[in-house]
Each structure stands twice: as C-alpha cells, then as structure tokens.
Amino acid sequence: MLAIEVDGFAYHEDNPTQLERDAIKDEILRTHQMPLLRLPTTGSGEDSRIRRALDVAEAQWVRMSSR
C-alpha cells in the first residue's frame, strides 16, 4: 500500500492548521507502516516518482510478509 497526497503550495505554505493536520496524518500512517508520497502541485516528473515509491512500498510489503 502507498498513500499519495498532492499538496497545493498556497494551501500548505503558511497554514498552521493544515500543517498540524498533516503532522497527525503523518503519525497515523507511520504507526501503521504505510508509506506516504507527497507531490507538490508545483512539481514535475510525478509518474517516475510514483513508480519508484510503489516499488519501494512493494519491497517493504514483501519483507514484512516474509517475517
């Protein structure tokens, strides 16, 4: 599994409430060992970043499943 979030620059840049919500979300995902890929709306090369993140998440799942 992999969580993907697209972060709007203007929405996250100077918004303490949103930053606090993101921290809570990050902690929940970390607790459940679910990787998170954040993609800024100002970025590029998203398809390759998503593919790499999926590959890493799959490898992590395989390692956890073999325990």
Biopython code that builds the backbone (N, CA, C, O; Angstrom):
import numpy as np
from Bio.PDB.StructureBuilder import StructureBuilder

atoms = [
    (1, "MET", "N", (0.842, -1.181, 0.000)),
    (1, "MET", "CA", (0.000, 0.000, 0.000)),
    (1, "MET", "C", (0.881, 1.237, 0.000)),
    (1, "MET", "O", (2.007, 1.235, 0.499)),
    (2, "LEU", "N", (0.341, 2.259, -0.561)),
    (2, "LEU", "CA", (1.035, 3.539, -0.638)),
    (2, "LEU", "C", (-0.007, 4.645, -0.630)),
    (2, "LEU", "O", (-0.950, 4.629, -1.422)),
    (3, "ALA", "N", (0.168, 5.600, 0.265)),
    (3, "ALA", "CA", (-0.696, 6.780, 0.272)),
    (3, "ALA", "C", (-0.015, 7.859, -0.560)),
    (3, "ALA", "O", (1.192, 8.077, -0.448)),
    (4, "ILE", "N", (-0.796, 8.525, -1.387)),
    (4, "ILE", "CA", (-0.277, 9.615, -2.207)),
    (4, "ILE", "C", (-1.110, 10.853, -1.914)),
    (4, "ILE", "O", (-2.340, 10.819, -1.942)),
    (5, "GLU", "N", (-0.408, 11.948, -1.633)),
    (5, "GLU", "CA", (-1.100, 13.204, -1.378)),
    (5, "GLU", "C", (-0.514, 14.272, -2.288)),
    (5, "GLU", "O", (0.704, 14.392, -2.423)),
    (6, "VAL", "N", (-1.383, 15.033, -2.899)),
    (6, "VAL", "CA", (-0.959, 16.171, -3.709)),
    (6, "VAL", "C", (-1.163, 17.416, -2.858)),
    (6, "VAL", "O", (-2.286, 17.755, -2.485)),
    (7, "ASP", "N", (-0.060, 18.087, -2.560)),
    (7, "ASP", "CA", (-0.093, 19.269, -1.702)),
    (7, "ASP", "C", (-0.095, 20.532, -2.541)),
    (7, "ASP", "O", (0.822, 20.773, -3.327)),
    (8, "GLY", "N", (-1.125, 21.328, -2.369)),
    (8, "GLY", "CA", (-1.163, 22.629, -3.024)),
    (8, "GLY", "C", (-0.269, 23.602, -2.280)),
    (8, "GLY", "O", (-0.401, 23.759, -1.066)),
    (9, "PHE", "N", (0.624, 24.247, -2.979)),
    (9, "PHE", "CA", (1.600, 25.143, -2.353)),
    (9, "PHE", "C", (0.916, 26.231, -1.530)),
    (9, "PHE", "O", (1.257, 26.440, -0.366)),
    (10, "ALA", "N", (-0.027, 26.908, -2.121)),
    (10, "ALA", "CA", (-0.685, 28.026, -1.430)),
    (10, "ALA", "C", (-1.437, 27.547, -0.194)),
    (10, "ALA", "O", (-1.504, 28.262, 0.806)),
    (11, "TYR", "N", (-1.997, 26.353, -0.253)),
    (11, "TYR", "CA", (-2.798, 25.837, 0.857)),
    (11, "TYR", "C", (-1.928, 25.430, 2.036)),
    (11, "TYR", "O", (-2.349, 25.563, 3.185)),
    (12, "HIS", "N", (-0.723, 24.937, 1.773)),
    (12, "HIS", "CA", (0.137, 24.432, 2.835)),
    (12, "HIS", "C", (1.217, 25.409, 3.277)),
    (12, "HIS", "O", (1.755, 25.275, 4.376)),
    (13, "GLU", "N", (1.537, 26.369, 2.456)),
    (13, "GLU", "CA", (2.690, 27.224, 2.710)),
    (13, "GLU", "C", (2.657, 27.883, 4.087)),
    (13, "GLU", "O", (3.603, 27.734, 4.860)),
    (14, "ASP", "N", (1.610, 28.592, 4.397)),
    (14, "ASP", "CA", (1.570, 29.314, 5.668)),
    (14, "ASP", "C", (0.228, 29.071, 6.339)),
    (14, "ASP", "O", (-0.526, 30.008, 6.606)),
    (15, "ASN", "N", (-0.061, 27.809, 6.607)),
    (15, "ASN", "CA", (-1.346, 27.439, 7.187)),
    (15, "ASN", "C", (-1.097, 26.514, 8.375)),
    (15, "ASN", "O", (-1.046, 25.295, 8.210)),
    (16, "PRO", "N", (-0.941, 27.082, 9.572)),
    (16, "PRO", "CA", (-0.622, 26.271, 10.749)),
    (16, "PRO", "C", (-1.631, 25.155, 11.004)),
    (16, "PRO", "O", (-1.244, 24.070, 11.440)),
    (17, "THR", "N", (-2.898, 25.395, 10.745)),
    (17, "THR", "CA", (-3.911, 24.363, 10.955)),
    (17, "THR", "C", (-3.668, 23.170, 10.031)),
    (17, "THR", "O", (-3.747, 22.019, 10.461)),
    (18, "GLN", "N", (-3.376, 23.449, 8.775)),
    (18, "GLN", "CA", (-3.123, 22.370, 7.824)),
    (18, "GLN", "C", (-1.826, 21.640, 8.153)),
    (18, "GLN", "O", (-1.756, 20.418, 8.023)),
    (19, "LEU", "N", (-0.816, 22.361, 8.569)),
    (19, "LEU", "CA", (0.445, 21.727, 8.955)),
    (19, "LEU", "C", (0.243, 20.789, 10.144)),
    (19, "LEU", "O", (0.842, 19.716, 10.201)),
    (20, "GLU", "N", (-0.603, 21.198, 11.091)),
    (20, "GLU", "CA", (-0.912, 20.338, 12.247)),
    (20, "GLU", "C", (-1.669, 19.087, 11.794)),
    (20, "GLU", "O", (-1.376, 17.985, 12.258)),
    (21, "ARG", "N", (-2.628, 19.250, 10.904)),
    (21, "ARG", "CA", (-3.366, 18.097, 10.374)),
    (21, "ARG", "C", (-2.432, 17.142, 9.635)),
    (21, "ARG", "O", (-2.546, 15.923, 9.763)),
    (22, "ASP", "N", (-1.509, 17.708, 8.862)),
    (22, "ASP", "CA", (-0.546, 16.875, 8.145)),
    (22, "ASP", "C", (0.316, 16.078, 9.116)),
    (22, "ASP", "O", (0.604, 14.907, 8.872)),
    (23, "ALA", "N", (0.725, 16.699, 10.208)),
    (23, "ALA", "CA", (1.546, 16.004, 11.209)),
    (23, "ALA", "C", (0.778, 14.845, 11.824)),
    (23, "ALA", "O", (1.342, 13.772, 12.037)),
    (24, "ILE", "N", (-0.502, 15.048, 12.113)),
    (24, "ILE", "CA", (-1.337, 13.975, 12.663)),
    (24, "ILE", "C", (-1.464, 12.843, 11.654)),
    (24, "ILE", "O", (-1.319, 11.672, 12.002)),
    (25, "LYS", "N", (-1.735, 13.198, 10.407)),
    (25, "LYS", "CA", (-1.859, 12.198, 9.339)),
    (25, "LYS", "C", (-0.551, 11.432, 9.178)),
    (25, "LYS", "O", (-0.559, 10.207, 9.050)),
    (26, "ASP", "N", (0.579, 12.153, 9.184)),
    (26, "ASP", "CA", (1.884, 11.507, 9.051)),
    (26, "ASP", "C", (2.106, 10.484, 10.165)),
    (26, "ASP", "O", (2.593, 9.381, 9.918)),
    (27, "GLU", "N", (1.747, 10.857, 11.381)),
    (27, "GLU", "CA", (1.936, 9.953, 12.524)),
    (27, "GLU", "C", (1.049, 8.712, 12.402)),
    (27, "GLU", "O", (1.497, 7.604, 12.698)),
    (28, "ILE", "N", (-0.176, 8.882, 11.978)),
    (28, "ILE", "CA", (-1.077, 7.734, 11.791)),
    (28, "ILE", "C", (-0.510, 6.788, 10.745)),
    (28, "ILE", "O", (-0.480, 5.575, 10.954)),
    (29, "LEU", "N", (-0.063, 7.330, 9.629)),
    (29, "LEU", "CA", (0.499, 6.487, 8.574)),
    (29, "LEU", "C", (1.774, 5.803, 9.042)),
    (29, "LEU", "O", (1.985, 4.628, 8.744)),
    (30, "ARG", "N", (2.627, 6.517, 9.770)),
    (30, "ARG", "CA", (3.856, 5.937, 10.301)),
    (30, "ARG", "C", (3.538, 4.793, 11.269)),
    (30, "ARG", "O", (4.176, 3.741, 11.225)),
    (31, "THR", "N", (2.556, 5.003, 12.133)),
    (31, "THR", "CA", (2.156, 3.976, 13.098)),
    (31, "THR", "C", (1.723, 2.697, 12.399)),
    (31, "THR", "O", (2.000, 1.595, 12.874)),
    (32, "HIS", "N", (1.046, 2.848, 11.273)),
    (32, "HIS", "CA", (0.551, 1.680, 10.525)),
    (32, "HIS", "C", (1.501, 1.260, 9.403)),
    (32, "HIS", "O", (1.152, 0.454, 8.540)),
    (33, "GLN", "N", (2.704, 1.823, 9.436)),
    (33, "GLN", "CA", (3.759, 1.482, 8.475)),
    (33, "GLN", "C", (3.296, 1.620, 7.022)),
    (33, "GLN", "O", (3.618, 0.795, 6.166)),
    (34, "MET", "N", (2.541, 2.673, 6.775)),
    (34, "MET", "CA", (2.087, 2.942, 5.417)),
    (34, "MET", "C", (2.889, 4.112, 4.854)),
    (34, "MET", "O", (2.839, 5.216, 5.395)),
    (35, "PRO", "N", (3.616, 3.877, 3.784)),
    (35, "PRO", "CA", (4.404, 4.963, 3.198)),
    (35, "PRO", "C", (3.511, 6.044, 2.590)),
    (35, "PRO", "O", (2.410, 5.777, 2.110)),
    (36, "LEU", "N", (4.023, 7.259, 2.628)),
    (36, "LEU", "CA", (3.309, 8.409, 2.080)),
    (36, "LEU", "C", (4.205, 9.120, 1.083)),
    (36, "LEU", "O", (5.355, 9.440, 1.384)),
    (37, "LEU", "N", (3.683, 9.359, -0.085)),
    (37, "LEU", "CA", (4.374, 10.142, -1.101)),
    (37, "LEU", "C", (3.630, 11.453, -1.248)),
    (37, "LEU", "O", (2.454, 11.471, -1.613)),
    (38, "ARG", "N", (4.314, 12.549, -0.963)),
    (38, "ARG", "CA", (3.712, 13.872, -1.139)),
    (38, "ARG", "C", (4.197, 14.460, -2.455)),
    (38, "ARG", "O", (5.399, 14.519, -2.715)),
    (39, "LEU", "N", (3.269, 14.886, -3.265)),
    (39, "LEU", "CA", (3.596, 15.506, -4.543)),
    (39, "LEU", "C", (3.121, 16.954, -4.518)),
    (39, "LEU", "O", (1.931, 17.210, -4.333)),
    (40, "PRO", "N", (4.024, 17.892, -4.700)),
    (40, "PRO", "CA", (3.599, 19.289, -4.746)),
    (40, "PRO", "C", (2.948, 19.593, -6.092)),
    (40, "PRO", "O", (3.303, 19.004, -7.112)),
    (41, "THR", "N", (2.008, 20.504, -6.080)),
    (41, "THR", "CA", (1.362, 20.892, -7.337)),
    (41, "THR", "C", (2.316, 21.655, -8.234)),
    (41, "THR", "O", (2.038, 21.839, -9.419)),
    (42, "THR", "N", (3.435, 22.101, -7.690)),
    (42, "THR", "CA", (4.418, 22.850, -8.472)),
    (42, "THR", "C", (5.525, 21.944, -9.016)),
    (42, "THR", "O", (6.479, 22.433, -9.620)),
    (43, "GLY", "N", (5.407, 20.634, -8.808)),
    (43, "GLY", "CA", (6.468, 19.709, -9.193)),
    (43, "GLY", "C", (6.336, 19.200, -10.614)),
    (43, "GLY", "O", (5.472, 19.624, -11.381)),
    (44, "SER", "N", (7.244, 18.258, -10.940)),
    (44, "SER", "CA", (7.203, 17.599, -12.233)),
    (44, "SER", "C", (7.788, 16.200, -12.067)),
    (44, "SER", "O", (8.372, 15.885, -11.030)),
    (45, "GLY", "N", (7.629, 15.371, -13.081)),
    (45, "GLY", "CA", (8.157, 14.008, -13.027)),
    (45, "GLY", "C", (7.388, 13.105, -12.088)),
    (45, "GLY", "O", (7.943, 12.154, -11.537)),
    (46, "GLU", "N", (6.113, 13.400, -11.905)),
    (46, "GLU", "CA", (5.316, 12.649, -10.947)),
    (46, "GLU", "C", (5.231, 11.164, -11.269)),
    (46, "GLU", "O", (5.277, 10.337, -10.358)),
    (47, "ASP", "N", (5.107, 10.806, -12.558)),
    (47, "ASP", "CA", (4.944, 9.382, -12.875)),
    (47, "ASP", "C", (6.151, 8.574, -12.408)),
    (47, "ASP", "O", (5.983, 7.478, -11.874)),
    (48, "SER", "N", (7.357, 9.089, -12.597)),
    (48, "SER", "CA", (8.531, 8.332, -12.157)),
    (48, "SER", "C", (8.638, 8.309, -10.639)),
    (48, "SER", "O", (9.068, 7.305, -10.071)),
    (49, "ARG", "N", (8.259, 9.383, -9.976)),
    (49, "ARG", "CA", (8.278, 9.403, -8.506)),
    (49, "ARG", "C", (7.262, 8.413, -7.939)),
    (49, "ARG", "O", (7.543, 7.722, -6.960)),
    (50, "ILE", "N", (6.086, 8.345, -8.555)),
    (50, "ILE", "CA", (5.064, 7.388, -8.104)),
    (50, "ILE", "C", (5.543, 5.963, -8.336)),
    (50, "ILE", "O", (5.391, 5.115, -7.456)),
    (51, "ARG", "N", (6.116, 5.681, -9.494)),
    (51, "ARG", "CA", (6.611, 4.329, -9.793)),
    (51, "ARG", "C", (7.667, 3.905, -8.788)),
    (51, "ARG", "O", (7.626, 2.785, -8.278)),
    (52, "ARG", "N", (8.632, 4.807, -8.493)),
    (52, "ARG", "CA", (9.681, 4.489, -7.510)),
    (52, "ARG", "C", (9.069, 4.235, -6.133)),
    (52, "ARG", "O", (9.453, 3.285, -5.450)),
    (53, "ALA", "N", (8.126, 5.074, -5.725)),
    (53, "ALA", "CA", (7.502, 4.911, -4.414)),
    (53, "ALA", "C", (6.722, 3.601, -4.344)),
    (53, "ALA", "O", (6.729, 2.935, -3.309)),
    (54, "LEU", "N", (6.053, 3.227, -5.427)),
    (54, "LEU", "CA", (5.333, 1.947, -5.454)),
    (54, "LEU", "C", (6.307, 0.773, -5.370)),
    (54, "LEU", "O", (6.034, -0.213, -4.685)),
    (55, "ASP", "N", (7.426, 0.874, -6.056)),
    (55, "ASP", "CA", (8.436, -0.188, -5.996)),
    (55, "ASP", "C", (8.971, -0.358, -4.575)),
    (55, "ASP", "O", (9.117, -1.480, -4.090)),
    (56, "VAL", "N", (9.260, 0.753, -3.917)),
    (56, "VAL", "CA", (9.758, 0.708, -2.540)),
    (56, "VAL", "C", (8.691, 0.133, -1.610)),
    (56, "VAL", "O", (8.996, -0.704, -0.761)),
    (57, "ALA", "N", (7.444, 0.575, -1.766)),
    (57, "ALA", "CA", (6.349, 0.079, -0.926)),
    (57, "ALA", "C", (6.147, -1.414, -1.134)),
    (57, "ALA", "O", (5.901, -2.145, -0.175)),
    (58, "GLU", "N", (6.248, -1.872, -2.373)),
    (58, "GLU", "CA", (6.088, -3.299, -2.648)),
    (58, "GLU", "C", (7.215, -4.099, -2.003)),
    (58, "GLU", "O", (6.964, -5.153, -1.419)),
    (59, "ALA", "N", (8.441, -3.620, -2.100)),
    (59, "ALA", "CA", (9.575, -4.313, -1.478)),
    (59, "ALA", "C", (9.405, -4.364, 0.037)),
    (59, "ALA", "O", (9.709, -5.379, 0.663)),
    (60, "GLN", "N", (8.924, -3.283, 0.620)),
    (60, "GLN", "CA", (8.687, -3.251, 2.070)),
    (60, "GLN", "C", (7.612, -4.265, 2.442)),
    (60, "GLN", "O", (7.754, -4.975, 3.438)),
    (61, "TRP", "N", (6.555, -4.344, 1.670)),
    (61, "TRP", "CA", (5.469, -5.290, 1.940)),
    (61, "TRP", "C", (5.985, -6.726, 1.858)),
    (61, "TRP", "O", (5.622, -7.561, 2.687)),
    (62, "VAL", "N", (6.825, -7.017, 0.870)),
    (62, "VAL", "CA", (7.385, -8.362, 0.725)),
    (62, "VAL", "C", (8.222, -8.705, 1.952)),
    (62, "VAL", "O", (8.112, -9.808, 2.487)),
    (63, "ARG", "N", (9.064, -7.763, 2.405)),
    (63, "ARG", "CA", (9.882, -8.002, 3.603)),
    (63, "ARG", "C", (9.017, -8.253, 4.830)),
    (63, "ARG", "O", (9.301, -9.154, 5.619)),
    (64, "MET", "N", (7.973, -7.468, 4.992)),
    (64, "MET", "CA", (7.099, -7.621, 6.160)),
    (64, "MET", "C", (6.311, -8.929, 6.076)),
    (64, "MET", "O", (6.047, -9.550, 7.105)),
    (65, "SER", "N", (5.938, -9.350, 4.896)),
    (65, "SER", "CA", (5.142, -10.555, 4.719)),
    (65, "SER", "C", (5.962, -11.815, 4.980)),
    (65, "SER", "O", (5.410, -12.852, 5.348)),
    (66, "SER", "N", (7.261, -11.728, 4.791)),
    (66, "SER", "CA", (8.090, -12.923, 4.951)),
    (66, "SER", "C", (8.537, -13.147, 6.380)),
    (66, "SER", "O", (9.257, -14.108, 6.652)),
    (67, "ARG", "N", (8.133, -12.293, 7.294)),
    (67, "ARG", "CA", (8.514, -12.434, 8.717)),
    (67, "ARG", "C", (7.735, -13.530, 9.375)),
    (67, "ARG", "O", (7.920, -13.792, 10.563)),
]
sb = StructureBuilder()
sb.init_structure("model")
sb.init_model(0)
sb.init_chain("A")
sb.init_seg("    ")
for serial, (resi, resn, name, xyz) in enumerate(atoms, 1):
    if name == "N":
        sb.init_residue(resn, " ", resi, " ")
    sb.init_atom(name, np.array(xyz, "f"), 0.0, 1.0, " ", f" {name:<3s}", serial, name[0])
structure = sb.get_structure()
